[in-house]
Amino acid sequence: MPVERPSARVFVEWQPGADRPADADKWQRVIDTAYAGGHGRVRLVRQPEGSWKVTSATTMMPKPTSETETLPMSRAMREAVRAALRARGFPVL
């Protein structure tokens, strides 16, 4: 019986959009973990040297929101996402 993976709880915006890493699904799992079961949005911007920078992260929300809804930004969540990605060896500034 196949194992069903839960859908992503955090929307990740990759900039530029066509330049995602090949293992974007692994990045997604780490980011979802950083949000500890909550929902939110994160923006990652590719840097000229090839690493990524977490430029914004919203506060953790208890339920999904629409893409058009404005959410408050959170420095703490941006740092939590950055720390989680770095701890797992992803190239993040």
PyMOL Python script that loads the backbone (N, CA, C, O; Angstrom):
from pymol import cmd

cmd.read_pdbstr("""\
ATOM      1  N   MET A   1       0.842  -1.171   0.000  1.00  0.00           N
ATOM      2  CA  MET A   1       0.000   0.000   0.000  1.00  0.00           C
ATOM      3  C   MET A   1       0.898   1.249   0.000  1.00  0.00           C
ATOM      4  O   MET A   1       1.758   1.376   0.871  1.00  0.00           O
ATOM      5  N   PRO A   2       0.719   2.163  -0.946  1.00  0.00           N
ATOM      6  CA  PRO A   2       1.568   3.345  -1.006  1.00  0.00           C
ATOM      7  C   PRO A   2       1.305   4.293   0.167  1.00  0.00           C
ATOM      8  O   PRO A   2       0.179   4.437   0.643  1.00  0.00           O
ATOM      9  N   VAL A   3       2.381   4.929   0.607  1.00  0.00           N
ATOM     10  CA  VAL A   3       2.269   5.898   1.692  1.00  0.00           C
ATOM     11  C   VAL A   3       1.869   7.238   1.103  1.00  0.00           C
ATOM     12  O   VAL A   3       2.497   7.730   0.165  1.00  0.00           O
ATOM     13  N   GLU A   4       0.827   7.820   1.654  1.00  0.00           N
ATOM     14  CA  GLU A   4       0.362   9.123   1.164  1.00  0.00           C
ATOM     15  C   GLU A   4       1.094  10.225   1.917  1.00  0.00           C
ATOM     16  O   GLU A   4       1.047  10.279   3.146  1.00  0.00           O
ATOM     17  N   ARG A   5       1.775  11.107   1.178  1.00  0.00           N
ATOM     18  CA  ARG A   5       2.485  12.213   1.807  1.00  0.00           C
ATOM     19  C   ARG A   5       1.524  13.370   2.015  1.00  0.00           C
ATOM     20  O   ARG A   5       0.698  13.663   1.151  1.00  0.00           O
ATOM     21  N   PRO A   6       1.634  14.031   3.170  1.00  0.00           N
ATOM     22  CA  PRO A   6       0.762  15.181   3.398  1.00  0.00           C
ATOM     23  C   PRO A   6       1.123  16.312   2.446  1.00  0.00           C
ATOM     24  O   PRO A   6       2.279  16.466   2.054  1.00  0.00           O
ATOM     25  N   SER A   7       0.125  17.096   2.084  1.00  0.00           N
ATOM     26  CA  SER A   7       0.399  18.220   1.192  1.00  0.00           C
ATOM     27  C   SER A   7       1.178  19.289   1.938  1.00  0.00           C
ATOM     28  O   SER A   7       1.151  19.350   3.167  1.00  0.00           O
ATOM     29  N   ALA A   8       1.861  20.115   1.198  1.00  0.00           N
ATOM     30  CA  ALA A   8       2.655  21.189   1.786  1.00  0.00           C
ATOM     31  C   ALA A   8       1.749  22.145   2.549  1.00  0.00           C
ATOM     32  O   ALA A   8       0.661  22.489   2.088  1.00  0.00           O
ATOM     33  N   ARG A   9       2.200  22.559   3.695  1.00  0.00           N
ATOM     34  CA  ARG A   9       1.427  23.468   4.528  1.00  0.00           C
ATOM     35  C   ARG A   9       1.924  24.902   4.366  1.00  0.00           C
ATOM     36  O   ARG A   9       1.212  25.848   4.703  1.00  0.00           O
ATOM     37  N   VAL A  10       3.128  25.062   3.858  1.00  0.00           N
ATOM     38  CA  VAL A  10       3.713  26.385   3.675  1.00  0.00           C
ATOM     39  C   VAL A  10       3.938  26.605   2.184  1.00  0.00           C
ATOM     40  O   VAL A  10       4.564  25.780   1.518  1.00  0.00           O
ATOM     41  N   PHE A  11       3.430  27.714   1.663  1.00  0.00           N
ATOM     42  CA  PHE A  11       3.636  28.041   0.256  1.00  0.00           C
ATOM     43  C   PHE A  11       5.029  28.650   0.117  1.00  0.00           C
ATOM     44  O   PHE A  11       5.346  29.634   0.784  1.00  0.00           O
ATOM     45  N   VAL A  12       5.864  28.066  -0.751  1.00  0.00           N
ATOM     46  CA  VAL A  12       7.216  28.582  -0.980  1.00  0.00           C
ATOM     47  C   VAL A  12       7.248  29.247  -2.344  1.00  0.00           C
ATOM     48  O   VAL A  12       6.912  28.635  -3.358  1.00  0.00           O
ATOM     49  N   GLU A  13       7.655  30.505  -2.354  1.00  0.00           N
ATOM     50  CA  GLU A  13       7.812  31.266  -3.596  1.00  0.00           C
ATOM     51  C   GLU A  13       9.300  31.302  -3.931  1.00  0.00           C
ATOM     52  O   GLU A  13      10.107  31.831  -3.165  1.00  0.00           O
ATOM     53  N   TRP A  14       9.651  30.738  -5.076  1.00  0.00           N
ATOM     54  CA  TRP A  14      11.039  30.701  -5.531  1.00  0.00           C
ATOM     55  C   TRP A  14      11.253  31.847  -6.508  1.00  0.00           C
ATOM     56  O   TRP A  14      10.471  32.009  -7.445  1.00  0.00           O
ATOM     57  N   GLN A  15      12.289  32.640  -6.308  1.00  0.00           N
ATOM     58  CA  GLN A  15      12.602  33.751  -7.214  1.00  0.00           C
ATOM     59  C   GLN A  15      13.990  33.555  -7.791  1.00  0.00           C
ATOM     60  O   GLN A  15      14.910  33.369  -6.995  1.00  0.00           O
ATOM     61  N   PRO A  16      14.230  33.578  -9.062  1.00  0.00           N
ATOM     62  CA  PRO A  16      13.196  33.573 -10.091  1.00  0.00           C
ATOM     63  C   PRO A  16      12.470  32.237 -10.120  1.00  0.00           C
ATOM     64  O   PRO A  16      13.033  31.201  -9.765  1.00  0.00           O
ATOM     65  N   GLY A  17      11.236  32.274 -10.540  1.00  0.00           N
ATOM     66  CA  GLY A  17      10.342  31.121 -10.465  1.00  0.00           C
ATOM     67  C   GLY A  17      10.820  29.859 -11.154  1.00  0.00           C
ATOM     68  O   GLY A  17      10.557  28.755 -10.676  1.00  0.00           O
ATOM     69  N   ALA A  18      11.516  30.002 -12.266  1.00  0.00           N
ATOM     70  CA  ALA A  18      11.945  28.826 -13.033  1.00  0.00           C
ATOM     71  C   ALA A  18      13.257  28.245 -12.506  1.00  0.00           C
ATOM     72  O   ALA A  18      13.754  27.259 -13.050  1.00  0.00           O
ATOM     73  N   ASP A  19      13.815  28.835 -11.470  1.00  0.00           N
ATOM     74  CA  ASP A  19      15.150  28.456 -10.998  1.00  0.00           C
ATOM     75  C   ASP A  19      15.112  27.714  -9.664  1.00  0.00           C
ATOM     76  O   ASP A  19      15.923  27.993  -8.781  1.00  0.00           O
ATOM     77  N   ARG A  20      14.188  26.781  -9.508  1.00  0.00           N
ATOM     78  CA  ARG A  20      14.102  25.993  -8.275  1.00  0.00           C
ATOM     79  C   ARG A  20      15.237  24.982  -8.211  1.00  0.00           C
ATOM     80  O   ARG A  20      15.745  24.547  -9.245  1.00  0.00           O
ATOM     81  N   PRO A  21      15.638  24.606  -6.995  1.00  0.00           N
ATOM     82  CA  PRO A  21      16.630  23.523  -6.900  1.00  0.00           C
ATOM     83  C   PRO A  21      15.988  22.194  -7.288  1.00  0.00           C
ATOM     84  O   PRO A  21      14.773  22.026  -7.187  1.00  0.00           O
ATOM     85  N   ALA A  22      16.810  21.266  -7.727  1.00  0.00           N
ATOM     86  CA  ALA A  22      16.304  19.959  -8.146  1.00  0.00           C
ATOM     87  C   ALA A  22      15.633  19.217  -6.989  1.00  0.00           C
ATOM     88  O   ALA A  22      14.719  18.422  -7.208  1.00  0.00           O
ATOM     89  N   ASP A  23      16.080  19.472  -5.777  1.00  0.00           N
ATOM     90  CA  ASP A  23      15.517  18.799  -4.604  1.00  0.00           C
ATOM     91  C   ASP A  23      14.549  19.708  -3.835  1.00  0.00           C
ATOM     92  O   ASP A  23      14.529  19.703  -2.604  1.00  0.00           O
ATOM     93  N   ALA A  24      13.756  20.481  -4.566  1.00  0.00           N
ATOM     94  CA  ALA A  24      12.822  21.433  -3.952  1.00  0.00           C
ATOM     95  C   ALA A  24      11.854  20.743  -2.988  1.00  0.00           C
ATOM     96  O   ALA A  24      11.407  21.357  -2.020  1.00  0.00           O
ATOM     97  N   ASP A  25      11.528  19.472  -3.243  1.00  0.00           N
ATOM     98  CA  ASP A  25      10.627  18.755  -2.329  1.00  0.00           C
ATOM     99  C   ASP A  25      11.260  18.571  -0.956  1.00  0.00           C
ATOM    100  O   ASP A  25      10.551  18.598   0.050  1.00  0.00           O
ATOM    101  N   LYS A  26      12.578  18.385  -0.890  1.00  0.00           N
ATOM    102  CA  LYS A  26      13.271  18.273   0.400  1.00  0.00           C
ATOM    103  C   LYS A  26      13.260  19.620   1.123  1.00  0.00           C
ATOM    104  O   LYS A  26      13.049  19.679   2.335  1.00  0.00           O
ATOM    105  N   TRP A  27      13.488  20.693   0.378  1.00  0.00           N
ATOM    106  CA  TRP A  27      13.423  22.036   0.957  1.00  0.00           C
ATOM    107  C   TRP A  27      12.034  22.251   1.552  1.00  0.00           C
ATOM    108  O   TRP A  27      11.895  22.770   2.659  1.00  0.00           O
ATOM    109  N   GLN A  28      11.010  21.846   0.804  1.00  0.00           N
ATOM    110  CA  GLN A  28       9.627  22.032   1.243  1.00  0.00           C
ATOM    111  C   GLN A  28       9.382  21.327   2.571  1.00  0.00           C
ATOM    112  O   GLN A  28       8.766  21.899   3.471  1.00  0.00           O
ATOM    113  N   ARG A  29       9.854  20.099   2.700  1.00  0.00           N
ATOM    114  CA  ARG A  29       9.647  19.351   3.939  1.00  0.00           C
ATOM    115  C   ARG A  29      10.316  20.035   5.127  1.00  0.00           C
ATOM    116  O   ARG A  29       9.745  20.090   6.216  1.00  0.00           O
ATOM    117  N   VAL A  30      11.522  20.556   4.920  1.00  0.00           N
ATOM    118  CA  VAL A  30      12.236  21.251   5.999  1.00  0.00           C
ATOM    119  C   VAL A  30      11.486  22.523   6.397  1.00  0.00           C
ATOM    120  O   VAL A  30      11.336  22.815   7.584  1.00  0.00           O
ATOM    121  N   ILE A  31      11.019  23.272   5.410  1.00  0.00           N
ATOM    122  CA  ILE A  31      10.282  24.509   5.690  1.00  0.00           C
ATOM    123  C   ILE A  31       8.972  24.195   6.408  1.00  0.00           C
ATOM    124  O   ILE A  31       8.614  24.892   7.358  1.00  0.00           O
ATOM    125  N   ASP A  32       8.252  23.162   5.974  1.00  0.00           N
ATOM    126  CA  ASP A  32       7.026  22.759   6.655  1.00  0.00           C
ATOM    127  C   ASP A  32       7.319  22.418   8.119  1.00  0.00           C
ATOM    128  O   ASP A  32       6.544  22.768   9.009  1.00  0.00           O
ATOM    129  N   THR A  33       8.430  21.739   8.361  1.00  0.00           N
ATOM    130  CA  THR A  33       8.825  21.380   9.722  1.00  0.00           C
ATOM    131  C   THR A  33       9.104  22.621  10.557  1.00  0.00           C
ATOM    132  O   THR A  33       8.739  22.672  11.731  1.00  0.00           O
ATOM    133  N   ALA A  34       9.747  23.621   9.965  1.00  0.00           N
ATOM    134  CA  ALA A  34      10.043  24.859  10.691  1.00  0.00           C
ATOM    135  C   ALA A  34       8.764  25.550  11.152  1.00  0.00           C
ATOM    136  O   ALA A  34       8.756  26.232  12.176  1.00  0.00           O
ATOM    137  N   TYR A  35       7.689  25.372  10.397  1.00  0.00           N
ATOM    138  CA  TYR A  35       6.406  25.970  10.764  1.00  0.00           C
ATOM    139  C   TYR A  35       5.616  25.086  11.733  1.00  0.00           C
ATOM    140  O   TYR A  35       4.505  25.444  12.125  1.00  0.00           O
ATOM    141  N   ALA A  36       6.162  23.964  12.114  1.00  0.00           N
ATOM    142  CA  ALA A  36       5.601  23.091  13.158  1.00  0.00           C
ATOM    143  C   ALA A  36       4.111  22.807  12.994  1.00  0.00           C
ATOM    144  O   ALA A  36       3.349  22.894  13.957  1.00  0.00           O
ATOM    145  N   GLY A  37       3.702  22.472  11.787  1.00  0.00           N
ATOM    146  CA  GLY A  37       2.309  22.121  11.557  1.00  0.00           C
ATOM    147  C   GLY A  37       1.401  23.285  11.231  1.00  0.00           C
ATOM    148  O   GLY A  37       0.221  23.088  10.940  1.00  0.00           O
ATOM    149  N   GLY A  38       1.935  24.501  11.275  1.00  0.00           N
ATOM    150  CA  GLY A  38       1.133  25.667  10.922  1.00  0.00           C
ATOM    151  C   GLY A  38       1.230  25.958   9.436  1.00  0.00           C
ATOM    152  O   GLY A  38       1.891  25.231   8.694  1.00  0.00           O
ATOM    153  N   HIS A  39       0.581  27.002   9.013  1.00  0.00           N
ATOM    154  CA  HIS A  39       0.571  27.402   7.613  1.00  0.00           C
ATOM    155  C   HIS A  39       1.237  28.764   7.469  1.00  0.00           C
ATOM    156  O   HIS A  39       1.300  29.534   8.428  1.00  0.00           O
ATOM    157  N   GLY A  40       1.737  29.061   6.264  1.00  0.00           N
ATOM    158  CA  GLY A  40       2.342  30.354   6.013  1.00  0.00           C
ATOM    159  C   GLY A  40       2.904  30.438   4.614  1.00  0.00           C
ATOM    160  O   GLY A  40       2.630  29.590   3.765  1.00  0.00           O
ATOM    161  N   ARG A  41       3.697  31.478   4.383  1.00  0.00           N
ATOM    162  CA  ARG A  41       4.358  31.682   3.082  1.00  0.00           C
ATOM    163  C   ARG A  41       5.799  32.101   3.309  1.00  0.00           C
ATOM    164  O   ARG A  41       6.112  32.844   4.239  1.00  0.00           O
ATOM    165  N   VAL A  42       6.677  31.604   2.430  1.00  0.00           N
ATOM    166  CA  VAL A  42       8.108  31.907   2.498  1.00  0.00           C
ATOM    167  C   VAL A  42       8.587  32.271   1.097  1.00  0.00           C
ATOM    168  O   VAL A  42       8.170  31.657   0.115  1.00  0.00           O
ATOM    169  N   ARG A  43       9.459  33.266   1.006  1.00  0.00           N
ATOM    170  CA  ARG A  43      10.059  33.625  -0.282  1.00  0.00           C
ATOM    171  C   ARG A  43      11.558  33.359  -0.205  1.00  0.00           C
ATOM    172  O   ARG A  43      12.243  33.823   0.706  1.00  0.00           O
ATOM    173  N   LEU A  44      12.058  32.590  -1.195  1.00  0.00           N
ATOM    174  CA  LEU A  44      13.484  32.306  -1.320  1.00  0.00           C
ATOM    175  C   LEU A  44      13.982  32.905  -2.630  1.00  0.00           C
ATOM    176  O   LEU A  44      13.396  32.677  -3.688  1.00  0.00           O
ATOM    177  N   VAL A  45      15.069  33.674  -2.553  1.00  0.00           N
ATOM    178  CA  VAL A  45      15.620  34.340  -3.728  1.00  0.00           C
ATOM    179  C   VAL A  45      17.008  33.779  -4.000  1.00  0.00           C
ATOM    180  O   VAL A  45      17.868  33.745  -3.120  1.00  0.00           O
ATOM    181  N   ARG A  46      17.207  33.339  -5.241  1.00  0.00           N
ATOM    182  CA  ARG A  46      18.514  32.796  -5.643  1.00  0.00           C
ATOM    183  C   ARG A  46      19.519  33.927  -5.764  1.00  0.00           C
ATOM    184  O   ARG A  46      19.240  34.955  -6.381  1.00  0.00           O
ATOM    185  N   GLN A  47      20.687  33.731  -5.174  1.00  0.00           N
ATOM    186  CA  GLN A  47      21.761  34.718  -5.198  1.00  0.00           C
ATOM    187  C   GLN A  47      22.707  34.412  -6.363  1.00  0.00           C
ATOM    188  O   GLN A  47      22.750  33.277  -6.836  1.00  0.00           O
ATOM    189  N   PRO A  48      23.461  35.405  -6.828  1.00  0.00           N
ATOM    190  CA  PRO A  48      24.341  35.198  -7.986  1.00  0.00           C
ATOM    191  C   PRO A  48      25.334  34.044  -7.821  1.00  0.00           C
ATOM    192  O   PRO A  48      25.668  33.380  -8.802  1.00  0.00           O
ATOM    193  N   GLU A  49      25.806  33.797  -6.606  1.00  0.00           N
ATOM    194  CA  GLU A  49      26.785  32.727  -6.398  1.00  0.00           C
ATOM    195  C   GLU A  49      26.152  31.346  -6.268  1.00  0.00           C
ATOM    196  O   GLU A  49      26.857  30.350  -6.106  1.00  0.00           O
ATOM    197  N   GLY A  50      24.795  31.283  -6.339  1.00  0.00           N
ATOM    198  CA  GLY A  50      24.110  29.994  -6.330  1.00  0.00           C
ATOM    199  C   GLY A  50      23.431  29.632  -5.025  1.00  0.00           C
ATOM    200  O   GLY A  50      22.661  28.673  -4.980  1.00  0.00           O
ATOM    201  N   SER A  51      23.695  30.370  -3.971  1.00  0.00           N
ATOM    202  CA  SER A  51      23.003  30.079  -2.710  1.00  0.00           C
ATOM    203  C   SER A  51      21.629  30.749  -2.727  1.00  0.00           C
ATOM    204  O   SER A  51      21.283  31.452  -3.676  1.00  0.00           O
ATOM    205  N   TRP A  52      20.862  30.525  -1.677  1.00  0.00           N
ATOM    206  CA  TRP A  52      19.509  31.080  -1.581  1.00  0.00           C
ATOM    207  C   TRP A  52      19.406  31.956  -0.347  1.00  0.00           C
ATOM    208  O   TRP A  52      20.096  31.725   0.646  1.00  0.00           O
ATOM    209  N   LYS A  53      18.549  32.959  -0.409  1.00  0.00           N
ATOM    210  CA  LYS A  53      18.321  33.851   0.721  1.00  0.00           C
ATOM    211  C   LYS A  53      16.832  33.846   1.066  1.00  0.00           C
ATOM    212  O   LYS A  53      15.980  34.022   0.195  1.00  0.00           O
ATOM    213  N   VAL A  54      16.536  33.643   2.346  1.00  0.00           N
ATOM    214  CA  VAL A  54      15.155  33.715   2.817  1.00  0.00           C
ATOM    215  C   VAL A  54      14.855  35.199   2.991  1.00  0.00           C
ATOM    216  O   VAL A  54      15.324  35.820   3.945  1.00  0.00           O
ATOM    217  N   THR A  55      14.077  35.769   2.079  1.00  0.00           N
ATOM    218  CA  THR A  55      13.835  37.211   2.136  1.00  0.00           C
ATOM    219  C   THR A  55      12.588  37.573   2.911  1.00  0.00           C
ATOM    220  O   THR A  55      12.480  38.693   3.410  1.00  0.00           O
ATOM    221  N   SER A  56      11.639  36.649   3.026  1.00  0.00           N
ATOM    222  CA  SER A  56      10.453  36.929   3.835  1.00  0.00           C
ATOM    223  C   SER A  56       9.794  35.634   4.271  1.00  0.00           C
ATOM    224  O   SER A  56       9.889  34.601   3.608  1.00  0.00           O
ATOM    225  N   ALA A  57       9.126  35.726   5.406  1.00  0.00           N
ATOM    226  CA  ALA A  57       8.347  34.608   5.936  1.00  0.00           C
ATOM    227  C   ALA A  57       7.209  35.206   6.745  1.00  0.00           C
ATOM    228  O   ALA A  57       7.397  36.163   7.497  1.00  0.00           O
ATOM    229  N   THR A  58       6.046  34.638   6.583  1.00  0.00           N
ATOM    230  CA  THR A  58       4.883  35.146   7.313  1.00  0.00           C
ATOM    231  C   THR A  58       4.806  34.510   8.695  1.00  0.00           C
ATOM    232  O   THR A  58       5.480  33.520   8.980  1.00  0.00           O
ATOM    233  N   THR A  59       3.986  35.088   9.532  1.00  0.00           N
ATOM    234  CA  THR A  59       3.738  34.471  10.829  1.00  0.00           C
ATOM    235  C   THR A  59       3.049  33.129  10.610  1.00  0.00           C
ATOM    236  O   THR A  59       2.430  32.900   9.571  1.00  0.00           O
ATOM    237  N   MET A  60       3.160  32.260  11.582  1.00  0.00           N
ATOM    238  CA  MET A  60       2.524  30.952  11.490  1.00  0.00           C
ATOM    239  C   MET A  60       1.024  31.126  11.694  1.00  0.00           C
ATOM    240  O   MET A  60       0.588  31.767  12.650  1.00  0.00           O
ATOM    241  N   MET A  61       0.248  30.555  10.796  1.00  0.00           N
ATOM    242  CA  MET A  61      -1.203  30.649  10.863  1.00  0.00           C
ATOM    243  C   MET A  61      -1.765  29.263  11.191  1.00  0.00           C
ATOM    244  O   MET A  61      -1.228  28.260  10.721  1.00  0.00           O
ATOM    245  N   PRO A  62      -2.830  29.190  11.985  1.00  0.00           N
ATOM    246  CA  PRO A  62      -3.388  27.890  12.361  1.00  0.00           C
ATOM    247  C   PRO A  62      -4.161  27.188  11.252  1.00  0.00           C
ATOM    248  O   PRO A  62      -4.382  25.978  11.320  1.00  0.00           O
ATOM    249  N   LYS A  63      -4.577  27.938  10.229  1.00  0.00           N
ATOM    250  CA  LYS A  63      -5.331  27.327   9.126  1.00  0.00           C
ATOM    251  C   LYS A  63      -4.872  27.947   7.806  1.00  0.00           C
ATOM    252  O   LYS A  63      -4.291  29.032   7.801  1.00  0.00           O
ATOM    253  N   PRO A  64      -5.129  27.267   6.693  1.00  0.00           N
ATOM    254  CA  PRO A  64      -4.712  27.796   5.388  1.00  0.00           C
ATOM    255  C   PRO A  64      -5.372  29.146   5.091  1.00  0.00           C
ATOM    256  O   PRO A  64      -6.470  29.441   5.563  1.00  0.00           O
ATOM    257  N   THR A  65      -4.675  29.946   4.302  1.00  0.00           N
ATOM    258  CA  THR A  65      -5.194  31.242   3.872  1.00  0.00           C
ATOM    259  C   THR A  65      -5.173  31.285   2.349  1.00  0.00           C
ATOM    260  O   THR A  65      -4.537  30.451   1.706  1.00  0.00           O
ATOM    261  N   SER A  66      -5.866  32.251   1.785  1.00  0.00           N
ATOM    262  CA  SER A  66      -5.845  32.387   0.327  1.00  0.00           C
ATOM    263  C   SER A  66      -4.551  33.091  -0.084  1.00  0.00           C
ATOM    264  O   SER A  66      -3.949  33.820   0.704  1.00  0.00           O
ATOM    265  N   GLU A  67      -4.139  32.862  -1.324  1.00  0.00           N
ATOM    266  CA  GLU A  67      -2.904  33.484  -1.820  1.00  0.00           C
ATOM    267  C   GLU A  67      -2.999  34.999  -1.872  1.00  0.00           C
ATOM    268  O   GLU A  67      -1.977  35.682  -1.808  1.00  0.00           O
ATOM    269  N   THR A  68      -4.194  35.529  -1.985  1.00  0.00           N
ATOM    270  CA  THR A  68      -4.358  36.979  -2.092  1.00  0.00           C
ATOM    271  C   THR A  68      -4.440  37.665  -0.733  1.00  0.00           C
ATOM    272  O   THR A  68      -4.343  38.889  -0.646  1.00  0.00           O
ATOM    273  N   GLU A  69      -4.618  36.885   0.322  1.00  0.00           N
ATOM    274  CA  GLU A  69      -4.727  37.458   1.662  1.00  0.00           C
ATOM    275  C   GLU A  69      -3.362  37.980   2.126  1.00  0.00           C
ATOM    276  O   GLU A  69      -2.348  37.299   1.976  1.00  0.00           O
ATOM    277  N   THR A  70      -3.347  39.177   2.682  1.00  0.00           N
ATOM    278  CA  THR A  70      -2.115  39.755   3.209  1.00  0.00           C
ATOM    279  C   THR A  70      -1.874  39.211   4.607  1.00  0.00           C
ATOM    280  O   THR A  70      -2.747  39.284   5.473  1.00  0.00           O
ATOM    281  N   LEU A  71      -0.691  38.670   4.819  1.00  0.00           N
ATOM    282  CA  LEU A  71      -0.333  38.117   6.121  1.00  0.00           C
ATOM    283  C   LEU A  71       0.801  38.930   6.733  1.00  0.00           C
ATOM    284  O   LEU A  71       1.627  39.478   6.003  1.00  0.00           O
ATOM    285  N   PRO A  72       0.856  39.016   8.050  1.00  0.00           N
ATOM    286  CA  PRO A  72       1.949  39.743   8.688  1.00  0.00           C
ATOM    287  C   PRO A  72       3.270  38.994   8.527  1.00  0.00           C
ATOM    288  O   PRO A  72       3.316  37.766   8.600  1.00  0.00           O
ATOM    289  N   MET A  73       4.339  39.752   8.308  1.00  0.00           N
ATOM    290  CA  MET A  73       5.672  39.162   8.178  1.00  0.00           C
ATOM    291  C   MET A  73       6.247  38.915   9.568  1.00  0.00           C
ATOM    292  O   MET A  73       5.880  39.589  10.530  1.00  0.00           O
ATOM    293  N   SER A  74       7.141  37.952   9.662  1.00  0.00           N
ATOM    294  CA  SER A  74       7.731  37.592  10.947  1.00  0.00           C
ATOM    295  C   SER A  74       9.233  37.395  10.802  1.00  0.00           C
ATOM    296  O   SER A  74       9.686  36.501  10.087  1.00  0.00           O
ATOM    297  N   ARG A  75       9.994  38.233  11.484  1.00  0.00           N
ATOM    298  CA  ARG A  75      11.454  38.069  11.489  1.00  0.00           C
ATOM    299  C   ARG A  75      11.826  36.748  12.163  1.00  0.00           C
ATOM    300  O   ARG A  75      12.754  36.067  11.728  1.00  0.00           O
ATOM    301  N   ALA A  76      11.105  36.390  13.219  1.00  0.00           N
ATOM    302  CA  ALA A  76      11.388  35.148  13.933  1.00  0.00           C
ATOM    303  C   ALA A  76      11.193  33.931  13.032  1.00  0.00           C
ATOM    304  O   ALA A  76      12.002  33.004  13.065  1.00  0.00           O
ATOM    305  N   MET A  77      10.129  33.924  12.227  1.00  0.00           N
ATOM    306  CA  MET A  77       9.906  32.791  11.327  1.00  0.00           C
ATOM    307  C   MET A  77      10.949  32.773  10.218  1.00  0.00           C
ATOM    308  O   MET A  77      11.402  31.700   9.819  1.00  0.00           O
ATOM    309  N   ARG A  78      11.337  33.941   9.713  1.00  0.00           N
ATOM    310  CA  ARG A  78      12.389  33.992   8.692  1.00  0.00           C
ATOM    311  C   ARG A  78      13.670  33.371   9.248  1.00  0.00           C
ATOM    312  O   ARG A  78      14.333  32.595   8.559  1.00  0.00           O
ATOM    313  N   GLU A  79      14.017  33.705  10.478  1.00  0.00           N
ATOM    314  CA  GLU A  79      15.219  33.146  11.099  1.00  0.00           C
ATOM    315  C   GLU A  79      15.065  31.654  11.370  1.00  0.00           C
ATOM    316  O   GLU A  79      16.026  30.897  11.231  1.00  0.00           O
ATOM    317  N   ALA A  80      13.868  31.224  11.756  1.00  0.00           N
ATOM    318  CA  ALA A  80      13.626  29.795  12.011  1.00  0.00           C
ATOM    319  C   ALA A  80      13.770  28.973  10.737  1.00  0.00           C
ATOM    320  O   ALA A  80      14.354  27.889  10.755  1.00  0.00           O
ATOM    321  N   VAL A  81      13.236  29.489   9.631  1.00  0.00           N
ATOM    322  CA  VAL A  81      13.355  28.793   8.340  1.00  0.00           C
ATOM    323  C   VAL A  81      14.813  28.747   7.916  1.00  0.00           C
ATOM    324  O   VAL A  81      15.308  27.702   7.493  1.00  0.00           O
ATOM    325  N   ARG A  82      15.503  29.877   8.027  1.00  0.00           N
ATOM    326  CA  ARG A  82      16.926  29.939   7.663  1.00  0.00           C
ATOM    327  C   ARG A  82      17.735  28.934   8.497  1.00  0.00           C
ATOM    328  O   ARG A  82      18.552  28.195   7.949  1.00  0.00           O
ATOM    329  N   ALA A  83      17.513  28.905   9.798  1.00  0.00           N
ATOM    330  CA  ALA A  83      18.247  27.997  10.678  1.00  0.00           C
ATOM    331  C   ALA A  83      17.958  26.532  10.348  1.00  0.00           C
ATOM    332  O   ALA A  83      18.870  25.705  10.338  1.00  0.00           O
ATOM    333  N   ALA A  84      16.691  26.213  10.076  1.00  0.00           N
ATOM    334  CA  ALA A  84      16.325  24.828   9.756  1.00  0.00           C
ATOM    335  C   ALA A  84      16.997  24.376   8.461  1.00  0.00           C
ATOM    336  O   ALA A  84      17.502  23.256   8.382  1.00  0.00           O
ATOM    337  N   LEU A  85      17.005  25.239   7.451  1.00  0.00           N
ATOM    338  CA  LEU A  85      17.636  24.882   6.176  1.00  0.00           C
ATOM    339  C   LEU A  85      19.146  24.735   6.330  1.00  0.00           C
ATOM    340  O   LEU A  85      19.739  23.792   5.808  1.00  0.00           O
ATOM    341  N   ARG A  86      19.766  25.674   7.051  1.00  0.00           N
ATOM    342  CA  ARG A  86      21.220  25.588   7.278  1.00  0.00           C
ATOM    343  C   ARG A  86      21.592  24.323   8.038  1.00  0.00           C
ATOM    344  O   ARG A  86      22.571  23.657   7.703  1.00  0.00           O
ATOM    345  N   ALA A  87      20.813  23.995   9.056  1.00  0.00           N
ATOM    346  CA  ALA A  87      21.107  22.812   9.880  1.00  0.00           C
ATOM    347  C   ALA A  87      21.107  21.527   9.062  1.00  0.00           C
ATOM    348  O   ALA A  87      21.776  20.557   9.420  1.00  0.00           O
ATOM    349  N   ARG A  88      20.364  21.522   7.974  1.00  0.00           N
ATOM    350  CA  ARG A  88      20.297  20.323   7.113  1.00  0.00           C
ATOM    351  C   ARG A  88      21.203  20.438   5.890  1.00  0.00           C
ATOM    352  O   ARG A  88      21.127  19.622   4.972  1.00  0.00           O
ATOM    353  N   GLY A  89      22.060  21.457   5.887  1.00  0.00           N
ATOM    354  CA  GLY A  89      23.093  21.560   4.863  1.00  0.00           C
ATOM    355  C   GLY A  89      22.684  22.232   3.572  1.00  0.00           C
ATOM    356  O   GLY A  89      23.426  22.157   2.592  1.00  0.00           O
ATOM    357  N   PHE A  90      21.540  22.884   3.528  1.00  0.00           N
ATOM    358  CA  PHE A  90      21.127  23.585   2.312  1.00  0.00           C
ATOM    359  C   PHE A  90      21.907  24.898   2.179  1.00  0.00           C
ATOM    360  O   PHE A  90      22.209  25.542   3.184  1.00  0.00           O
ATOM    361  N   PRO A  91      22.234  25.296   0.944  1.00  0.00           N
ATOM    362  CA  PRO A  91      23.023  26.527   0.732  1.00  0.00           C
ATOM    363  C   PRO A  91      22.172  27.786   0.918  1.00  0.00           C
ATOM    364  O   PRO A  91      21.597  28.305  -0.039  1.00  0.00           O
ATOM    365  N   VAL A  92      22.098  28.267   2.157  1.00  0.00           N
ATOM    366  CA  VAL A  92      21.282  29.421   2.496  1.00  0.00           C
ATOM    367  C   VAL A  92      22.150  30.480   3.142  1.00  0.00           C
ATOM    368  O   VAL A  92      23.008  30.180   3.972  1.00  0.00           O
ATOM    369  N   LEU A  93      21.915  31.733   2.747  1.00  0.00           N
ATOM    370  CA  LEU A  93      22.638  32.850   3.374  1.00  0.00           C
ATOM    371  C   LEU A  93      21.974  33.223   4.679  1.00  0.00           C
ATOM    372  O   LEU A  93      22.428  34.140   5.363  1.00  0.00           O
TER     373      LEU A  93
END
""", "prot")
cmd.dss("prot")
cmd.show_as("cartoon", "prot")
cmd.util.cbc("prot")
cmd.orient("prot")
